[in-house]
Amino acid sequence: MDLSIREHIINNFKGDDYDTLRRAIDESVASQDEVTLPGLGVFLEIIWENADQELKNQLVDIIKKRVEKGLNEAKKEN
């Protein structure tokens, strides 16, 4: 049975509660480990597919502002 990366990540978190998901996201972002990027990408895809237009606009605004500042500037602020 071949699982896609998406399926593997989703299956890995099935049944997890809110706190576990939140902690996984917080730890992935804090670690700045590129290995976690596919998982965060799957989470963003899930958010995007289920977001209304207002939330999508907010997400794009946040991303655009951070991209314009550059990665190093964004890290200094955190």
C-alpha positions in Angstrom: 0.0 0.0 0.0 1.5 3.3 -1.1 0.6 6.3 1.0 1.2 9.8 -0.2 2.9 12.3 2.0 -0.4 14.0 2.6 -2.1 10.8 3.6 0.8 9.8 5.9 0.8 13.2 7.7 -3.0 13.2 8.1 -3.0 9.6 9.3 -0.2 10.5 11.8 -2.4 13.1 13.4 -5.8 11.3 13.2 -7.4 11.1 16.6 -5.1 13.7 18.2 -6.8 16.3 20.3 -6.6 20.1 20.0 -3.6 20.4 22.4 -1.6 17.8 20.6 -2.1 19.4 17.2 -1.3 22.9 18.6 1.9 21.6 20.3 2.9 19.8 17.1 2.5 23.0 15.1 4.2 25.2 17.7 7.2 22.8 17.9 7.5 22.5 14.2 7.6 26.3 13.7 9.9 26.8 16.7 12.4 24.2 15.5 12.8 25.8 12.1 13.7 22.3 10.9 13.0 21.9 7.2 12.0 18.3 7.7 8.7 19.6 9.2 7.9 21.8 6.2 5.9 19.2 4.4 3.7 18.6 7.4 3.1 22.3 7.8 2.3 22.5 4.1 -0.3 19.8 4.5 -1.8 21.7 7.4 -1.9 24.9 5.3 -3.5 23.1 2.5 -6.3 21.8 4.9 -6.8 25.3 6.2 -6.9 26.8 2.7 -9.4 24.3 1.4 -11.7 25.0 4.3 -11.3 28.7 4.7 -13.7 31.3 3.6 -12.6 34.2 1.4 -12.0 36.5 4.3 -9.6 34.1 6.0 -7.8 33.4 2.7 -7.3 37.1 2.3 -6.0 37.4 5.9 -3.5 34.6 5.3 -2.3 36.1 2.1 -1.8 39.4 3.8 0.2 37.9 6.6 2.4 35.9 4.1 2.9 38.9 1.8 4.0 41.2 4.7 6.5 38.6 5.9 7.8 37.8 2.5 8.4 41.5 1.8 10.3 41.9 5.1 12.5 38.9 4.2 13.2 35.8 6.3 15.9 37.3 8.5 13.8 40.4 9.4 10.8 38.1 10.4 13.1 36.0 12.6 14.4 39.0 14.5 10.8 40.1 15.4 10.0 36.7 16.9 
